[in-house]
Amino acid sequence: DLGYLKFSEPFTKLFNQGMLHGEDGFVMSKSRGNVVLPEEVSKKYGIDTARLFLMSIASPDKDTEWNDSGVEGSLRFIKKIMGTIGKIKKGKSSKLVESKINKAIKEISYEIIGFRYNIAIIKLRGLFDAIESEKEINKKDLESFLKMLSVFVPHIAEELWEKIGNKGFISLQKWPEAD
């Protein structure tokens, strides 16, 4: 009404978020008693595990069903990353890993922009499999992986960022660019 916007609606595109269903199949609600409390999940698995699980099971605009075994799978993946990053030797990345890192940067960036977090996480898991199978990896490539991971598990990515010898916060770093 004040002329600050060049369109008549309060936004140019509507995005409706999907509903979260309990393990009983019904939409979570206190009256049904099928609510999973974030405090309990955080205490048992860590909040990054819950974030990773919720973003990996469906697109944000689709309905999703809570599943304890899925959360445990996300926790296993996070533990695997934490164990590998600490042990992996810094050196020269193979041409295959360099190629996969650059392809992942391009594809994961595209998926994040399109709110397809579940697809981005699938691609991130595939990239991690490639990294894990290497004898050594370039620090810059490892940093690129952690920057992409930080979108989904920010607290753990911050810890790993420091663990590989970086100062400052990963959340303040520039997004990696594909070569």
Salt bridges, closest charged atoms under 4 A:
ASP48 OD1 - HIS155 ND1 2.85
ASP61 OD2 - LYS62 NZ 3.68
ASP63 OD2 - HIS21 NE2 3.28
GLU107 OE2 - LYS103 NZ 3.97
GLU107 OE1 - LYS123 NZ 3.51
GLU111 OE1 - ARG116 NE 2.60
GLU111 OE2 - LYS123 NZ 3.51
GLU132 OE1 - LYS80 NZ 3.52
GLU136 OE1 - LYS89 NZ 3.73
GLU143 OE2 - LYS139 NZ 3.85
GLU177 OE2 - LYS174 NZ 2.60
